[in-house]
């Protein structure tokens, strides 16, 4: 019993330390980053519905922080072989396998931001009067 307690304590400590509660800082060497790969895909394929939270849209994907917070939901939606109840209606035909692979790589490698200076902001429409 005395030998088990230190082992269990060490395992619990490791599990507690491995959980990330906030987005990581920019990581170098990541295969796919939000700035270069995932952000543009989410902008092109998801922002029509996921720009804001609404009754029929449970989360927004308009920023890196929002995408990071919902990276597991994004991953589940793209990996799922069949649409789930309430799944995004655009998902089945909007994503190529290459694009899905980029998002899977990004999410599974810790969802790195990349270099923010490379991010191309969304074009703004003409100013209204």
C-alpha positions in Angstrom: 0.0 0.0 0.0 2.8 2.4 0.8 4.3 1.8 -2.6 1.1 2.5 -4.4 0.4 5.9 -2.9 3.6 7.6 -4.4 2.9 6.1 -7.8 -0.7 7.2 -7.8 0.3 10.7 -6.6 2.8 11.0 -9.4 0.3 9.9 -12.0 -2.3 12.4 -10.8 0.4 15.2 -10.8 1.4 14.4 -14.4 -2.2 14.3 -15.5 -2.9 17.7 -13.9 0.1 19.3 -15.4 -0.6 18.1 -18.9 -4.0 19.8 -19.3 -3.9 23.1 -21.1 -6.6 25.6 -20.2 -5.5 28.4 -22.6 -4.1 28.6 -26.1 -0.4 27.9 -26.5 2.0 30.6 -27.6 3.3 30.4 -31.1 5.1 27.1 -31.7 7.8 26.7 -34.2 8.2 23.7 -36.4 4.5 22.7 -36.3 3.3 21.0 -39.5 0.1 22.9 -39.6 -0.8 26.2 -37.8 -4.0 28.2 -37.4 -2.5 31.2 -39.2 -1.3 29.5 -42.2 -3.6 26.5 -42.6 -6.6 26.2 -40.3 -7.8 29.9 -40.0 -8.3 30.3 -43.7 -10.2 27.0 -43.9 -12.5 28.0 -41.0 -13.0 31.4 -42.5 -13.9 30.0 -45.9 -16.1 27.1 -44.8 -17.4 27.9 -41.3 -17.7 31.7 -40.8 -21.0 31.9 -42.7 -22.7 30.2 -39.7 -20.0 30.2 -37.0 -19.3 34.0 -37.0 -21.4 34.4 -33.9 -23.2 32.3 -31.3 -26.9 31.9 -32.0 -29.6 29.5 -30.9 -28.8 27.1 -33.7 -25.0 27.7 -33.6 -23.5 26.7 -30.2 -20.1 28.3 -30.7 -18.3 30.9 -32.9 -15.1 30.2 -34.8 -14.1 33.8 -35.7 -10.8 33.9 -33.9 -7.9 31.7 -33.0 -9.0 31.6 -29.3 -12.5 30.4 -30.3 -11.1 27.8 -32.6 -8.6 26.6 -30.0 -11.4 26.4 -27.4 -13.5 24.2 -29.8 -10.6 22.3 -31.4 -12.0 19.0 -30.2 -15.5 19.7 -31.5 -13.9 20.7 -34.9 -11.9 17.5 -34.9 -14.9 15.3 -34.0 -17.0 16.9 -36.8 -14.3 16.3 -39.4 -13.3 12.8 -38.3 -16.9 11.5 -37.8 -17.8 9.2 -40.7 -21.5 10.1 -40.5 -23.1 13.4 -39.7 -24.4 13.5 -36.1 -27.7 15.0 -35.1 -27.4 18.7 -35.2 -24.1 18.5 -37.2 -23.0 21.3 -39.4 -24.9 21.0 -42.7 -22.0 22.3 -44.8 -19.5 19.8 -43.5 -20.1 16.9 -45.8 -19.4 18.7 -49.1 -17.2 21.6 -48.1 -14.1 19.7 -46.9 -11.6 17.8 -49.0 -9.6 15.0 -47.4 -6.5 17.2 -47.7 -8.2 20.0 -45.7 -9.4 17.5 -43.1 -5.9 16.2 -42.7 -4.6 19.7 -42.1 -7.1 20.3 -39.4 -6.5 16.9 -37.8 -2.7 17.6 -37.8 -3.3 21.0 -36.3 -5.6 19.8 -33.5 -3.5 16.8 -32.7 -0.3 18.8 -32.5 -1.6 21.1 -29.8 -3.5 23.5 -32.1 -0.5 26.0 -32.6 -1.2 29.5 -33.6 1.8 30.1 -35.9 3.2 33.5 -36.8 0.4 36.1 -36.3 2.2 38.5 -38.7 1.3 36.1 -41.5 -2.4 36.3 -40.9 -4.4 37.9 -43.6 -7.3 39.7 -42.0 -10.8 39.3 -43.4 -11.5 41.9 -46.1 -13.9 44.6 -44.9 -16.9 45.6 -46.9 -17.5 49.2 -47.9 -18.3 51.5 -45.1 -22.0 52.2 -44.6 -23.4 55.7 -44.1 
